[in-house]
Amino acid sequence: MKKSLVALAILAAAGVASAQSSVTLFGVVDATYAHGSGKGVGSSSKSQFTNSGYNSSRIGFRGTEDLGGGMSASFWLEAGVANDNGSGALTSTNNQATGSTGGGGLTFNRRSTVSLASGLGEVRLGRDYTPQFWNQTVFDPFGTNGVGTTQTLNGTASAATGAVRGSLGGLVAVRASNSIGYFLPGNLGGFYGQFQHYLGENNQNGLATEDDGKGSAIRLGYANGPVNVAIATSRTKYAQTLASAAVAALPGMPGIAPGAAAVGAVPAGGGDVKSTNIGGSFDFGVASVMALVTRDRVDAAASVTGKGALIGTLIPLGAGQIRAAYSTYKTDAAGGPKAKKIALGYVHNLSKRTALYTTFARVTNSGGANSSLNGSVTSTNGRSTGYDFGVRHSF
């Protein structure tokens, strides 16, 4: 009887596989040895076995069904994985501090979407990357992963020693939940674009916070041959009374440990978050050069504006690639905190799916900033250094 049941289960599985032949299991396992050290009074160093130093560790499922007439339906479920300890990653259910969940079991925090596509473009629903993040990662030689992650995304640190802080882009700097998006078709002579609208899903009860986590964003670009340039802008609503936003966790923020307190990521008192960036790259053959300029603003009672910039390069070298970048981020908060980072790395491809890599970075602080690397702590206006060694395998 048991053998019969097993046989029926196998046949059923085979039937599903046949009907859904385009379903794909994919993922990345990236193991990293990371070290960071700070300078000055109260500083510390830290060494750890962690993950995602080159590419974000993940596991996912995606599939497409041909509906005929040039239309298709597809799904994409992708979960972040901390392969150093086996845990899952945080997600946000409502783009607000109150919606952080996960960090233990598997959550499809990276992307969970269903979509319909045709010659007119694609409509996508669910949790997805925000348009403003694409420029951050596409035009960063380090792809917003590891110790070399651009400072335009990592931002500066608060005056509280050891506090972790992202840029003023806030909780939707990377992804947004409860979204609907539209992507232009890919046959526009190199022009591309994305529009996204997302909800905080709060009760409409007349309170100042009823629209928290609700926002819209758009990205337009042009890529043809060696040239790629794009601009993006977004606005997310948060009531100025939302002091709790100042201690929100940043689920899935590159370069920041899952669940770390984002002290100062949004000023106490809250306020709408507006982010705009423009980036570009040019491939000369012997090297690719890229640049990015960002501006974030929080319309709190005492508004704060952050400005950042990056310039970097990717240089092919045999079976590998040299990566280098200089990035900076500064806000107009009291003292004018500013963090500047230089990063240099090398990736050696053992095959199309397996690579060894190393990255070195140093961040210098001024104006009251104390940004630090790889979990270390540095003093106010001190500097921090860090390095990664790792291996990445994709499937």
Phi, psi and chi 1 to 4 in degrees:
 res  aa     phi    psi   chi1   chi2   chi3   chi4
   1 MET       -  -43.7 -177.9   62.5  177.8      -
   2 LYS   -63.4  -41.0  -70.3 -177.1  178.3  179.9
   3 LYS   -63.7  -38.1  -69.2 -178.0  178.9 -179.8
   4 SER   -64.6  -42.0  -61.4      -      -      -
   5 LEU   -63.9  -40.3  -70.0  174.2      -      -
   6 VAL   -62.6  -44.0  171.1      -      -      -
   7 ALA   -62.0  -42.4      -      -      -      -
   8 LEU   -63.6  -38.1  -73.3  172.2      -      -
   9 ALA   -64.4  -40.8      -      -      -      -
  10 ILE   -65.4  -43.2  -66.9  173.3      -      -
  11 LEU   -63.3  -40.1  -72.4  171.7      -      -
  12 ALA   -64.0  -42.5      -      -      -      -
  13 ALA   -63.3  -40.3      -      -      -      -
  14 ALA   -64.5  -38.4      -      -      -      -
  15 GLY   -64.1  -41.4      -      -      -      -
  16 VAL   -64.3  -43.4  170.4      -      -      -
  17 ALA   -61.6  -37.0      -      -      -      -
  18 SER   -68.8  -41.1  176.1      -      -      -
  19 ALA   -71.7  -29.8      -      -      -      -
  20 GLN  -115.9   55.9  -57.9  -71.4  -19.8      -
  21 SER   -65.0  -20.0   58.4      -      -      -
  22 SER   -91.0    2.1   62.9      -      -      -
  23 VAL   -69.9  131.6  174.1      -      -      -
  24 THR  -125.4  134.3  -58.3      -      -      -
  25 LEU   -95.5  129.2  168.7   67.9      -      -
  26 PHE  -142.6  167.1   66.2   94.9      -      -
  27 GLY   175.3  176.9      -      -      -      -
  28 VAL  -139.7  134.2  172.1      -      -      -
  29 VAL  -119.9  114.6 -179.7      -      -      -
  30 ASP  -125.0  110.8 -174.6  -38.9      -      -
  31 ALA  -104.4  131.6      -      -      -      -
  32 THR  -131.3  136.1  -48.2      -      -      -
  33 TYR   -98.2  118.7  174.6   78.4      -      -
  34 ALA  -121.2  136.8      -      -      -      -
  35 HIS  -132.0  140.0  175.4   81.0      -      -
  36 GLY  -139.9  149.5      -      -      -      -
  37 SER  -144.4  147.5   61.0      -      -      -
  38 GLY  -114.5  176.4      -      -      -      -
  39 LYS  -130.0  148.5  -63.5  -70.7 -176.3  179.7
  40 GLY    98.7 -178.1      -      -      -      -
  41 VAL   -63.0  130.2  176.5      -      -      -
  42 GLY    80.6    6.2      -      -      -      -
  43 SER   -78.0  164.8   63.7      -      -      -
  44 SER  -154.1  166.2   67.0      -      -      -
  45 SER  -119.4  162.9   62.6      -      -      -
  46 LYS  -150.8  135.9 -175.0  174.4 -176.1  177.7
  47 SER  -120.7  140.7  -63.3      -      -      -
  48 GLN  -157.1  151.2   55.4 -173.5  -41.4      -
  49 PHE   -91.6  119.2  -76.0  105.6      -      -
  50 THR  -134.9 -148.8 -177.9      -      -      -
  51 ASN  -149.3  167.2   62.3   84.1      -      -
  52 SER    66.6   37.0  -53.1      -      -      -
  53 GLY   -76.0  -23.4      -      -      -      -
  54 TYR  -118.6  -53.5  177.1   36.6      -      -
  55 ASN  -127.4  149.7  -66.3  146.7      -      -
  56 SER   -68.2  127.9  -61.8      -      -      -
  57 SER   -67.1  136.6  -68.1      -      -      -
  58 ARG  -162.6  163.8   71.2 -162.5   79.9  165.2
  59 ILE  -140.9  140.6 -173.5  168.9      -      -
  60 GLY  -154.6  168.9      -      -      -      -
  61 PHE  -133.6  134.2  -50.7   87.7      -      -
  62 ARG  -142.9  153.1   59.6  175.5 -178.8 -105.8
  63 GLY  -159.9  158.7      -      -      -      -
  64 THR  -137.2  140.2  -58.2      -      -      -
  65 GLU  -120.6  128.9  179.8 -173.0   12.0      -
  66 ASP   -79.2  118.1 -173.9   -8.8      -      -
  67 LEU   -93.0   -4.4  -60.5  176.3      -      -
  68 GLY    85.6  159.4      -      -      -      -
  69 GLY    65.8   23.9      -      -      -      -
  70 GLY    82.5    4.8      -      -      -      -
  71 MET  -102.9  152.0  -69.7 -169.7   64.0      -
  72 SER  -147.2  154.1   62.8      -      -      -
  73 ALA  -118.7  144.1      -      -      -      -
  74 SER  -148.5  161.7   62.0      -      -      -
  75 PHE  -135.2  159.6   75.4   92.5      -      -
  76 TRP  -150.5  116.2 -168.9  -58.3      -      -
  77 LEU  -122.2  116.4  -61.0  172.8      -      -
  78 GLU  -135.3  125.0 -175.8  175.8  -33.1      -
  79 ALA  -116.1  136.5      -      -      -      -
  80 GLY   -75.5  141.1      -      -      -      -
  81 VAL  -129.9  129.5  176.4      -      -      -
  82 ALA   -92.1   89.1      -      -      -      -
  83 ASN   -69.1  -13.1   46.3  -86.9      -      -
  84 ASP   -73.0  -23.6   52.3  -54.5      -      -
  85 ASN  -135.1   -2.2   56.8   35.4      -      -
  86 GLY    84.9    4.2      -      -      -      -
  87 SER   -88.6  163.6   65.4      -      -      -
  88 GLY   -87.0 -173.8      -      -      -      -
  89 ALA  -115.1  162.6      -      -      -      -
  90 LEU   -71.6  154.0  -74.2  170.8      -      -
  91 THR  -136.8  171.3 -169.9      -      -      -
  92 SER  -123.3  126.3  173.9      -      -      -
  93 THR   -83.9  -17.0   60.3      -      -      -
  94 ASN  -144.7   15.6   58.2    9.3      -      -
  95 ASN    62.8   26.7  -49.5  -44.6      -      -
  96 GLN  -136.6  166.6  -58.9  163.1   63.1      -
  97 ALA   -61.6  -29.4      -      -      -      -
  98 THR   -76.9  -10.1   57.1      -      -      -
  99 GLY  -104.4   10.7      -      -      -      -
 100 SER   -72.2  131.5 -179.6      -      -      -
 101 THR  -152.9  163.1 -175.3      -      -      -
 102 GLY    99.6 -148.9      -      -      -      -
 103 GLY    85.6    9.1      -      -      -      -
 104 GLY  -136.4  -72.4      -      -      -      -
 105 GLY   -82.6  178.3      -      -      -      -
 106 LEU   -74.9  125.7 -162.9   66.7      -      -
 107 THR  -127.0  141.7   58.7      -      -      -
 108 PHE   -83.2   61.5  -67.0  109.8      -      -
 109 ASN   -74.2  -26.2   65.0  -56.0      -      -
 110 ARG   -76.0  -44.5  -67.7 -178.5   54.2   81.4
 111 ARG  -163.1  136.3  178.5  175.1  165.2 -177.8
 112 SER  -147.3   95.9   54.1      -      -      -
 113 THR  -136.2  157.0   62.2      -      -      -
 114 VAL  -129.2  143.8   62.9      -      -      -
 115 SER  -146.9  159.5   61.5      -      -      -
 116 LEU  -123.0  133.7  -69.9  173.1      -      -
 117 ALA  -133.5  150.6      -      -      -      -
 118 SER  -154.0 -170.3   71.3      -      -      -
 119 GLY   -66.5  -10.1      -      -      -      -
 120 LEU   -92.6   -4.5  -61.0  177.4      -      -
 121 GLY   125.2 -164.4      -      -      -      -
 122 GLU  -130.3  135.5  177.4 -172.5   -5.2      -
 123 VAL  -107.9  126.5  175.8      -      -      -
 124 ARG  -128.1  135.3 -173.2 -177.8  -62.9  175.6
 125 LEU  -125.6  141.1  -62.4   96.1      -      -
 126 GLY   130.6 -151.6      -      -      -      -
 127 ARG   -95.0  128.4  177.9  170.4  171.8   81.9
 128 ASP  -152.6  169.4 -158.7    1.7      -      -
 129 TYR   -64.5  144.3  -71.1  106.8      -      -
 130 THR   -84.0  149.5   51.7      -      -      -
 131 PRO   -55.2  -38.4  -29.7   37.6      -      -
 132 GLN   -68.3  -23.7   64.5  -90.0   25.9      -
 133 PHE   -74.7  -32.5  172.7   68.4      -      -
 134 TRP   -56.0  -41.0  -81.4  114.8      -      -
 135 ASN   -65.9  -36.0  -74.4  -12.3      -      -
 136 GLN   -60.2  -43.3  -65.9  -91.4   14.5      -
 137 THR   -87.7  -35.9 -168.1      -      -      -
 138 VAL   -67.1  -36.8  168.6      -      -      -
 139 PHE  -102.7   19.7  -59.7  115.1      -      -
 140 ASP  -106.9  119.4  177.2    5.5      -      -
 141 PRO   -55.8  -23.9  -23.5   33.2      -      -
 142 PHE   -97.4    4.7  -65.6   89.7      -      -
 143 GLY    57.9   30.9      -      -      -      -
 144 THR    51.4   42.6   57.3      -      -      -
 145 ASN  -133.7  140.6  -86.4  -71.3      -      -
 146 GLY    78.4 -170.1      -      -      -      -
 147 VAL   -67.5  -18.2   72.0      -      -      -
 148 GLY   -87.1   -1.5      -      -      -      -
 149 THR   -47.9  135.3  -65.7      -      -      -
 150 THR   -54.7  138.2  174.1      -      -      -
 151 GLN   -70.1  -16.3 -147.2   62.6   23.4      -
 152 THR   -65.3  -20.5   60.3      -      -      -
 153 LEU   -99.9  -39.2 -173.5   63.1      -      -
 154 ASN   -74.2  -29.3  -78.1   -9.9      -      -
 155 GLY    74.2 -149.5      -      -      -      -
 156 THR  -115.4  177.2   61.9      -      -      -
 157 ALA  -108.7  156.2      -      -      -      -
 158 SER   -76.3  172.1   70.0      -      -      -
 159 ALA   -69.5  -20.3      -      -      -      -
 160 ALA   -72.1  120.0      -      -      -      -
 161 THR   -56.4  128.7  -58.5      -      -      -
 162 GLY    86.2   -7.6      -      -      -      -
 163 ALA   -69.4  143.2      -      -      -      -
 164 VAL  -100.6  139.2 -179.9      -      -      -
 165 ARG  -144.4  134.6  174.7  179.2  179.4  174.8
 166 GLY   -89.8 -178.3      -      -      -      -
 167 SER   -66.4  175.4   68.3      -      -      -
 168 LEU   -72.3    2.1  -64.1  176.8      -      -
 169 GLY   -63.1  -18.9      -      -      -      -
 170 GLY    72.3 -155.5      -      -      -      -
 171 LEU   -72.1  -14.7  -67.4  173.1      -      -
 172 VAL  -110.9   22.5  -65.7      -      -      -
 173 ALA   -64.6  -25.8      -      -      -      -
 174 VAL  -116.4  -52.3  178.1      -      -      -
 175 ARG  -137.3  161.2  -60.5  175.6  179.9   88.2
 176 ALA  -134.0  141.4      -      -      -      -
 177 SER   -94.9  164.2  -65.2      -      -      -
 178 ASN    56.9   47.6  -42.5  -47.0      -      -
 179 SER  -112.0  156.7   74.9      -      -      -
 180 ILE  -125.8  131.8  179.0  170.3      -      -
 181 GLY  -132.3  155.5      -      -      -      -
 182 TYR  -128.7  132.4  168.9   72.2      -      -
 183 PHE  -116.7  132.1  -66.0   78.3      -      -
 184 LEU   -62.9  151.6  -68.9  174.4      -      -
 185 PRO   -66.2  161.0   23.6  -33.3      -      -
 186 GLY   -90.6   18.8      -      -      -      -
 187 ASN  -118.5   38.2   56.7   -5.1      -      -
 188 LEU  -106.8   30.1  -59.9  179.2      -      -
 189 GLY    66.9   31.0      -      -      -      -
 190 GLY   104.3  -17.4      -      -      -      -
 191 PHE   -78.2  139.3  -69.0   96.8      -      -
 192 TYR  -142.0  161.2   60.0   88.5      -      -
 193 GLY  -167.9  161.2      -      -      -      -
 194 GLN  -146.8  134.0  173.2 -169.6    4.8      -
 195 PHE  -120.5  140.3  171.6   77.7      -      -
 196 GLN  -140.8  137.8 -175.2 -176.5   62.0      -
 197 HIS  -128.8  134.6 -178.5   69.7      -      -
 198 TYR  -136.2  155.6   41.8   89.0      -      -
 199 LEU  -117.8  149.6  -59.6  176.8      -      -
 200 GLY   -88.3  -15.2      -      -      -      -
 201 GLU    57.9   43.7  -62.9 -173.0  -19.6      -
 202 ASN   -92.3  155.6  -58.0  -54.0      -      -
 203 ASN   -63.2  134.5  -71.7  -24.4      -      -
 204 GLN   -85.1   88.2  -60.6  -61.2  -67.4      -
 205 ASN  -118.0   11.5   49.7   18.4      -      -
 206 GLY    85.0   -5.2      -      -      -      -
 207 LEU   -74.2  156.7  -63.7  179.8      -      -
 208 ALA   -62.5  -23.4      -      -      -      -
 209 THR   -93.3    7.4   57.5      -      -      -
 210 GLU   -65.3  -22.7   66.6  179.5    9.3      -
 211 ASP  -105.2   10.4  -73.4  -28.2      -      -
 212 ASP   -58.7  135.7  -76.0   -5.9      -      -
 213 GLY    85.5    2.5      -      -      -      -
 214 LYS   -97.6  134.4  177.3 -178.6  179.3 -179.9
 215 GLY  -167.4  178.0      -      -      -      -
 216 SER  -142.2  154.1  -61.2      -      -      -
 217 ALA  -152.2  155.4      -      -      -      -
 218 ILE  -145.4  146.4 -171.1  170.9      -      -
 219 ARG  -138.2  132.8  178.8  177.3 -175.1 -118.9
 220 LEU  -130.1  138.7  -62.9  171.7      -      -
 221 GLY  -152.6  173.8      -      -      -      -
 222 TYR  -141.6  125.7  175.4   78.0      -      -
 223 ALA  -133.0  122.4      -      -      -      -
 224 ASN  -156.1  119.8 -167.1    0.4      -      -
 225 GLY    62.8 -127.0      -      -      -      -
 226 PRO   -82.6   -5.2   30.2  -35.0      -      -
 227 VAL  -102.5  137.8  177.1      -      -      -
 228 ASN  -146.8  123.6 -172.7    7.8      -      -
 229 VAL  -142.1  142.1   61.0      -      -      -
 230 ALA  -153.6  150.9      -      -      -      -
 231 ILE  -128.2  143.7 -176.1  171.0      -      -
 232 ALA  -141.7  150.3      -      -      -      -
 233 THR  -149.3  151.2 -172.5      -      -      -
 234 SER  -150.7  158.6   69.2      -      -      -
 235 ARG  -144.3  129.5  177.8  176.0 -180.0  174.9
 236 THR  -126.1  133.7  -52.3      -      -      -
 237 LYS   -86.7  134.0  -65.8 -177.0  178.1 -178.3
 238 TYR  -145.8  134.8  -64.7  101.5      -      -
 239 ALA   -66.9  146.9      -      -      -      -
 240 GLN   -68.7  -12.1  -70.9 -170.2   -1.0      -
 241 THR   -86.3   -0.7   56.9      -      -      -
 242 LEU   -84.9   73.5 -173.6   60.4      -      -
 243 ALA   -64.9  -26.6      -      -      -      -
 244 SER   -65.0  -17.3   60.7      -      -      -
 245 ALA   -63.0  -20.4      -      -      -      -
 246 ALA   -71.2  -15.2      -      -      -      -
 247 VAL  -123.5   30.0  -68.4      -      -      -
 248 ALA   -73.2  147.8      -      -      -      -
 249 ALA   -80.3  153.3      -      -      -      -
 250 LEU  -111.1   86.1  -69.1 -179.1      -      -
 251 PRO   -65.4  125.7   22.9  -32.0      -      -
 252 GLY    78.8   11.8      -      -      -      -
 253 MET   -71.7  124.4  -80.9  -73.2  -73.1      -
 254 PRO   -60.7  141.3  -22.2   33.0      -      -
 255 GLY    77.7   -0.3      -      -      -      -
 256 ILE  -125.6  131.3  -63.3  177.8      -      -
 257 ALA   -60.3  138.2      -      -      -      -
 258 PRO   -55.7  131.0  -25.1   35.1      -      -
 259 GLY    86.0   -0.8      -      -      -      -
 260 ALA   -65.2  144.3      -      -      -      -
 261 ALA   -71.2  128.9      -      -      -      -
 262 ALA   -93.8   62.3      -      -      -      -
 263 VAL   -60.3  122.7  176.4      -      -      -
 264 GLY    81.6    1.5      -      -      -      -
 265 ALA   -59.8  -33.1      -      -      -      -
 266 VAL  -130.1  128.0  176.8      -      -      -
 267 PRO   -56.6  147.5  -22.9   33.4      -      -
 268 ALA   -54.7  132.0      -      -      -      -
 269 GLY   106.6  -11.8      -      -      -      -
 270 GLY    65.7 -150.4      -      -      -      -
 271 GLY   122.4  152.7      -      -      -      -
 272 ASP   -56.7  141.7  -68.1   -5.7      -      -
 273 VAL  -107.7  124.9  176.7      -      -      -
 274 LYS  -120.7  129.5  -56.7  174.0 -176.9  176.9
 275 SER  -131.0  135.4  -64.1      -      -      -
 276 THR  -138.8  137.1  -59.6      -      -      -
 277 ASN  -148.4  156.8   54.8   47.4      -      -
 278 ILE  -139.5  133.6 -177.5  169.9      -      -
 279 GLY  -140.1  162.1      -      -      -      -
 280 GLY  -158.7  159.6      -      -      -      -
 281 SER  -145.9  155.8   64.5      -      -      -
 282 PHE  -141.3  128.2 -168.6   92.0      -      -
 283 ASP   -97.0  110.5 -171.5   -9.6      -      -
 284 PHE   -86.2   -0.5  -68.4   94.0      -      -
 285 GLY    92.5  -59.4      -      -      -      -
 286 VAL   -78.3  -17.3  -65.2      -      -      -
 287 ALA  -168.4  152.2      -      -      -      -
 288 SER  -107.8  135.5  -65.9      -      -      -
 289 VAL  -115.4  138.0  177.2      -      -      -
 290 MET  -139.3  154.3   53.1 -163.1   65.6      -
 291 ALA  -146.8  155.3      -      -      -      -
 292 LEU  -149.6  138.4  176.1   71.9      -      -
 293 VAL  -127.7  132.9  177.1      -      -      -
 294 THR  -129.1  154.1   68.8      -      -      -
 295 ARG  -145.2  125.8 -176.5 -178.5 -172.7  -88.0
 296 ASP  -122.3  143.3  -55.2  -54.2      -      -
 297 ARG  -141.5  134.4  179.1  179.5  173.6   85.5
 298 VAL  -113.1  117.5 -179.8      -      -      -
 299 ASP   -85.0   62.9  -70.9  -28.4      -      -
 300 ALA   -82.0  179.8      -      -      -      -
 301 ALA   -56.2  -38.8      -      -      -      -
 302 ALA  -114.9   91.6      -      -      -      -
 303 SER   -59.7  147.9  -63.3      -      -      -
 304 VAL  -128.0  135.2  179.3      -      -      -
 305 THR  -120.7  135.8  -61.5      -      -      -
 306 GLY  -118.9  138.6      -      -      -      -
 307 LYS  -128.1  137.7  -63.1  179.8  179.6  179.9
 308 GLY  -138.4  163.9      -      -      -      -
 309 ALA  -153.6  152.4      -      -      -      -
 310 LEU  -143.6  143.7  170.4  145.3      -      -
 311 ILE  -137.0  134.8 -175.2  168.5      -      -
 312 GLY  -154.2  176.2      -      -      -      -
 313 THR  -150.8  152.2 -175.7      -      -      -
 314 LEU  -122.8  124.4  -66.1  171.3      -      -
 315 ILE  -122.4  113.9  -55.4  172.1      -      -
 316 PRO   -65.1  140.2   -1.0    6.3      -      -
 317 LEU  -146.4   95.6 -175.6   64.0      -      -
 318 GLY    60.6 -124.5      -      -      -      -
 319 ALA   -86.4    9.2      -      -      -      -
 320 GLY  -132.6 -163.9      -      -      -      -
 321 GLN  -155.0  132.8 -175.7 -178.4   65.9      -
 322 ILE   -91.0  136.6  -64.0  172.8      -      -
 323 ARG  -124.0  134.9  -51.3 -173.8  -66.9  170.2
 324 ALA  -147.8  146.3      -      -      -      -
 325 ALA  -158.1  150.5      -      -      -      -
 326 TYR  -123.9  127.5  169.0   79.6      -      -
 327 SER  -138.8  154.4   59.4      -      -      -
 328 THR  -147.8  152.5 -179.9      -      -      -
 329 TYR  -146.9  134.0 -166.5   82.1      -      -
 330 LYS  -140.9  143.5  179.0 -179.8 -179.8  178.2
 331 THR  -118.4  163.3   78.7      -      -      -
 332 ASP   -96.1   22.6   60.5    2.7      -      -
 333 ALA   -65.8  170.4      -      -      -      -
 334 ALA   -51.8  127.6      -      -      -      -
 335 GLY    90.6  -18.3      -      -      -      -
 336 GLY    65.5   55.9      -      -      -      -
 337 PRO   -57.0  136.9   19.8  -31.4      -      -
 338 LYS  -143.9  138.7 -176.9  177.4 -176.9  178.4
 339 ALA  -127.1  132.9      -      -      -      -
 340 LYS  -123.0  134.3  -60.4 -178.5  -68.8 -175.2
 341 LYS  -128.1  137.4  178.1 -171.3  -78.6 -175.1
 342 ILE  -114.9  140.3   56.1  171.0      -      -
 343 ALA  -141.2  139.7      -      -      -      -
 344 LEU  -139.3  133.2  179.0   65.6      -      -
 345 GLY  -148.7  166.9      -      -      -      -
 346 TYR  -140.4  136.9  174.6   70.3      -      -
 347 VAL  -119.2  129.3  178.6      -      -      -
 348 HIS  -116.6  117.2 -176.0   78.1      -      -
 349 ASN   -84.8  115.1  -64.9  -57.0      -      -
 350 LEU   -79.6  -26.3  -60.9  176.4      -      -
 351 SER  -161.9 -173.8   70.0      -      -      -
 352 LYS   -67.4  -22.3  -69.7 -176.8  178.5 -179.3
 353 ARG  -114.0  -11.0  -63.9 -172.6  -63.6  147.9
 354 THR  -126.4  134.0  -56.2      -      -      -
 355 ALA  -144.5  149.0      -      -      -      -
 356 LEU  -104.6  146.9  -58.7  174.2      -      -
 357 TYR  -150.1  158.9   63.3   87.7      -      -
 358 THR  -147.3  146.1 -176.8      -      -      -
 359 THR  -141.6  138.1  -56.5      -      -      -
 360 PHE  -120.7  139.5  171.2   82.9      -      -
 361 ALA  -144.3  151.7      -      -      -      -
 362 ARG  -138.2  132.2  171.3  172.1  -70.4  176.2
 363 VAL  -117.7  135.6   61.9      -      -      -
 364 THR  -116.1  131.1  -56.2      -      -      -
 365 ASN  -110.6  151.4  -62.1  -72.3      -      -
 366 SER  -154.4  168.0   60.6      -      -      -
 367 GLY    68.5   17.3      -      -      -      -
 368 GLY   100.4    2.2      -      -      -      -
 369 ALA   -78.4  156.3      -      -      -      -
 370 ASN  -147.4   48.9   65.4  -15.9      -      -
 371 SER   -62.8  136.7  179.6      -      -      -
 372 SER  -134.3  166.4   54.5      -      -      -
 373 LEU  -117.3  142.9  -59.3  174.2      -      -
 374 ASN    52.4   42.2  -80.1  -14.4      -      -
 375 GLY    82.1    1.8      -      -      -      -
 376 SER   -78.7  174.6   63.3      -      -      -
 377 VAL  -126.8  134.4  175.1      -      -      -
 378 THR  -126.0  159.7 -164.5      -      -      -
 379 SER   -76.5  163.4   62.8      -      -      -
 380 THR   -58.0  130.7  -59.8      -      -      -
 381 ASN    66.8   12.2  -61.4  -32.1      -      -
 382 GLY   -87.1 -178.4      -      -      -      -
 383 ARG  -120.2  163.6   69.3 -176.6 -174.4 -170.0
 384 SER  -140.3  142.6  177.7      -      -      -
 385 THR  -123.3  154.0   58.3      -      -      -
 386 GLY  -157.6  159.9      -      -      -      -
 387 TYR  -148.7  153.5   56.1   81.7      -      -
 388 ASP  -123.2  141.5  -66.4  -20.8      -      -
 389 PHE  -129.4  134.4  -67.6   99.9      -      -
 390 GLY  -164.7  176.3      -      -      -      -
 391 VAL  -133.3  137.0   55.8      -      -      -
 392 ARG  -122.9  131.2 -174.1  -82.5  -27.8  -99.6
 393 HIS  -128.8  130.5  178.7   74.4      -      -
 394 SER  -114.2  153.9   60.4      -      -      -
 395 PHE  -144.3      -   59.1   90.6      -      -
